[in-house]
Amino acid sequence: MTSEELEIKFKDAVERINAHDEPFPADFLLRLYAYFKKATNNYSRPNSSKPIINAFKTNALFQIQDVSEDEAKQIYIDLVNNYLLYRK
């Protein structure tokens, strides 16, 4: 898959998750958060008003520090596809 195709599939996965109207499990949200941040090369600090949430987000990012941006996009796509497949 080319980088352009991966980017299109990644953006589609982001749109599908954003359009989903049911609540997500917290662990799933943390994984989505970490892989999204890595895939978009966004290293801004977590900005929740609750320090414990910031700690969880920081830990999630730390756990995937060796993942490349393209790998993060593919994992994000796979997470979305698997989650939505089993929620139908």
N, C-alpha and C positions, 0 to 999 in steps of 0.2 A: 504494500500500500504506500502510495506517495505521501509526502508531508501535507500536500493540499487536500488529498482525500481524507487523511486522518483529521485534519483541522475541520473539515466539513462534518464529519461524523461526530467529532467532539462537540461542536457547536449545536448539532442536532440533539445530542444527549443532554446538554445543558438546558436547552429549550424544553425538552420533554420533562426533565426534573422540575423546572420552574413552573410548568403547567400542571403538575401533579398537585391535587388539592387535599390529599389525606396526609396526616402527620407521619413523619418518618421516625424510625427508631434512632435513639441518640448515637449508638455506635456507627450506624450507617451514615448519619449526617457528618460525624467526625471524619470518616474515611472519605466521603465526598469532598468535604472541606479541604482536607490535606491534599488530595490528588488534584483538585481544581486549582488550588494555590500554586502547586508545583507545575502543573500543566500551563498555567498562564504566567509563570515566572513572577508571581506577585509575592514578595517577601515582606509585605507590611505586617506590622505586629497585630495580633488579635486585639480587638477593641471592645470586648464585652464589658458591661459594667460589673460583672461578677468575676472576681479573680480566679475562682475554681474553673470556670469555663475557659478562660484564657490559658490556664495551665493545661487543660485537656487538649486544647487546640495546638498549643506549642508542642506538646508531647506527640500528637499525631503527625505534625510536620517533621519533628525530629526522627520519627520512626521511618520516614520515607526519604531521608536526606540523600541516599545513594541512587534514587530513581531519576532517570532522565525525564525531560519534559515530554518527549514523545511516548515514553513508557507510561508516564502519568496520564496522558490523554487516553491511551489504550485501556489502561486499568479503569479509569473513570467511565469510559464507554461500556466496558464489560460489567462494572458494578450496576450501572443504570439499566442495561439490558436485562441482566439477571434479576434485579429487583422488580422491575416492571413486568417481566414475564411471569413471575410467580404471584403477582398481585391481581391478575386478571380473573 
